[in-house]
Amino acid sequence: MGDNCHTPRVKLYKLNDSGQWDDWGTGQVAVGLQDESPVIQVDSDGGQVLLNTRVVMDDIYKQQGDTIITWKDEDKNADLALSFQEIAGCRSIWELIQSAQKYQAEGGAGEVADILPPPKIEHLPALAQAMEALAVENKRNAAAEILRQSEYIGELLDIFSRM
């Protein structure tokens, strides 16, 4: 779904019947669109898909501390957790999940800019990931036009000029 340059590194866990967290593997996590539906996907370092699950609008996602996101996945009938290597990665995926929920609430018909993270330096990896997902869904031209007409690009340029 994304490349390793822009996707946070995570460990994926599943809660077992005895209440212990089982390690399902380590890899890269991405939030993107698949067949017009937002999904969370974790790919192992070897390229194997460890998780591909849809983002739901229900308030099931919880951020625990600075580096963990948990939820009860009804489709998989499992409690899942993503443990992030870095705080910034957790923050950007958390914001992408929230943006994906907003996208769904609007029936997928909202502005492309509505699913992009705020233009801040700490959100650049999430922005790159979101733009890649839009490109895969052939929405790159629509995204470019919306961004061209908004202040988003100007705000990004300000960020880069301060670096």
N, C-alpha and C positions, 0 to 999 in steps of 0.2 A: 504494500500500500504506500510505503514511503521508503526513502533511503536512510541509511544509518546516520547521515550527517544531520538530519533534522528530526529524528525520532528519539524520544527519551528511552533510556535503558531501564528495564523493569524486571522484577521477579514476579511471576504469576503464581498465586496460591488459591487452593480450593479447600473449604472447610469440610473435613470428613465427618462421618457419623459419630465419632467419639469426641468431637469438638476441637480437634487439632487441625492446624493448617498444613496441608500437604503442598510441597513444592511441585508445581507443574512445569517449571522451566524458566529460563532467563532469555530475554531478547529485547526487541524494540517494540514500542507501542505506538499506534497511530489511531486517530479518530478521523474518519472521512466518510464519503458517500459511496454507497454500493447499491446500484439499482435504485437511485434516488432516495435511499434510506440511510440515515447516519449509522455507522457501525464503529465498534471498538475492535481493533485487531492487534494481536500480539504475534510477532514472527520471531522464531528462534534465530540464533546466530547462524544456524545452518540453512535458514530459509523455510523451515517447516512452520505452518500456521499452528500456533498453540491455542489461540482463541480468536473467534470471529463471532461477535454477537451484536445484535442491534442495540442502539441507544433508545431507551424508552422515555416517555415524557413523565412517568411517575417519579415521585421524589424518593428514589431508592438509593441514590448515590450519596455516600458519606465520605468526607475527607477527614482522616484521622491523623492528627499531627501535621507535620509539614511534608511527609513523603509517602503517605498511604491513602489509597482510595479503595473503598469497599462497596459492595452492593449484593443484593439477592437477585440472581439472574433467573427469572421465571422460565425462560426458554430452556435453560440448561438444568433447571431445578437444583441450583447450587449457589452457595455463598462464595463469592470470589473476591480476591484482593490483588491490587497492584501495588507493589512496594518499589518505589523509585530510588534510583541511585542518587539523584540530585533534586533539591527542592524546586528549582526552576522547571524541571521536567514535570513534576507533579502539578505545579501551578498551571502550566500551559495545557496539560491534558484536562485538568479540572475545568478550565475555562472553555476548552473545545467541547467538552461534554455538555456544559451549560448552553453553549451556542447551538449545539446540535439539538438540544431539547427545544430551544426557541425556534429553530428552523422547522422542527416537526409541528410545534404548536401553531405555526403560521401555515401549515399544510404544505411546506416545502416551497411555497410561492413567495416567500419574503425576499427582500433584497439580498443579493450575494454578500454585500458588505455587512449584513446583520450576523453572518456566521463567522466573520473574521474577528480575531481577538483585538483588543484595543491596541493602537499603535504605540507600544512602549518597548524599550530595549529588551526587557525580560520576556517579551512575547514574540520575539523574532523567530525562534524555532517553531512555535505554534502557527505563526503566520505562514512560514514556508510550507509547513505540512498542510495547512488549509488550502493554500494556492495549488499545491500538487493534487489534492483531492478534487478541486474544481476543474483542473486541467484534465484529469482522468474522466470526469463526467461531461467533458466537452462544454464546460461553462466558462472557459478561460476568456473568451471574447466579451461575454456579459460581465464578468468580474472586472475586466480591464476598463470597460466603459463606465461602470459604476464608480470604480476607484478614480478614474480620470475626472469625473464630475464632482467628486467629494473632496474633502480636506484631508483624506486619509494619506495620500501620497505626500502632501506637504508636511504632515506631521511626521511621517517616516523620514523625510529628508532632514528635518530638524534633528531627529535622533542621530542620524549618521553624521551630521555636521558637528555634533557635540562629542563624537567619539574620538 
